[in-house]
Amino acid sequence: MYLRKIFCCSLLGAAIVIGQESAPPTTGGGGGGTTGGTTGGTGSGTLGGTPGGTLGVPGNTNTRNPSPFPQTQQRMPDFDQMQNRPVFLSGKVRMEDGSAPPETVTIERICAGRGNPVPEGYTDSKGGFGFQVGQRAGMIPDASIGNDGDTFGGMGRGGGGGNPMGRGGVSERDLMACELRASLPGYRSSIVSLAGRRTLDNPDVGTIILRRLGDVTGFTTSATSLMAPKEAKKALEKARNSLKKNKVPEAQKDLELAVAAHPKFAEAWYELGRVQAMQNNLDGARASYQKSLEADEKYVRPYLGLALMEAQMKKWPEVKELTEKVIKLNRYDFPAAFFYGAVANYNLRDAETAEKLCRLGIEADSYHSVPKMSHLLGMILADKQDYKGASEQLSAYLKFAPKANDFDQVKQQLAEINGRVAQATPQN
């Protein structure tokens, strides 16, 4: 009971951080999880924990060999200069049968421990792409992704280091533990590792393959955006740019213009709901999320927005129902839904279902954007007196959420559990 009581307290704090999915995105390199912690920086704030920390950078002594050339001769750039040069990438996307994608595909960068994917560019009509990493020229970022480190997307989706605003790009030092993938609703992408990539390497990363997912009926973007008139799309883009600068009232005005110009603009309604939630206008946010779902019931993000609001108000039956919808629509792209669902069932005294959802969520969350699931699973196992399993899960949480607000508290829990493991271990 002691451990359970501590966890409930830490979970309440986590829910508050998770709520930052509804908070203005911050600039800065930390990426991370989002519910139950800030993404590595939550979030969209990706739900589920604090970011997995910063990427490691090879050490540098910053020493130079004496140059045999006169001082007027230009010297080769040192290690730091090389590391800070921008990185360019190019390649192509193909379907399983070798054909070009049927529509434009977003190319995303994902970094371990950072949570949400970062959109980098789009494919052309033939499936080709090319961009400077971190520049995001012409990109209209997905609202739930936000900046690097925003967490709600995977609720979404993580960041990579460098400049989240895309000014000046991202250097090769920021790409350690990062990968590239293609994003198209209903398809799973192959992965291209960016680890060890250097500035002067051939920019061609090869071919990324998209494979159809037979059981996905809910998507990360809405088809209604394709039908939006130019002025509505422009207003949405302007609003998202305002959110990057924490100009929330300005963003709301533009979003209101967007939905007025296109009443069936599901993504704009979702964004308006987020902005209203940021300003604690929960009734307005709920209405906007509902409008988004009325426009496109297959658009998943509004379900998550509603689930977050209900979780903050501890309306666990509603949270359970909403997360079940998300998992049914798309079990691959929203690992935070498993976490919220597990929390709901845990509070409804259904520990068996909560444990199942945690395990499924951890399996689906290959980038550890929601490390809080490991914390919850650890507490469930501790309640069952499976102290060895509990120790493994709490250790995983501390590994992937080293900057979590409850790090020291969970470390204390782990020490207590390890003590019980030692007591249960036969002494030779």
Summary of the structure (lengths in Angstrom):
residues: 428
radius of gyration: 22.2
end to end distance: 31.3
largest distance: 76.6
contacts: 1708
relative contact order: 0.14
helix: 44%
strand: 12%
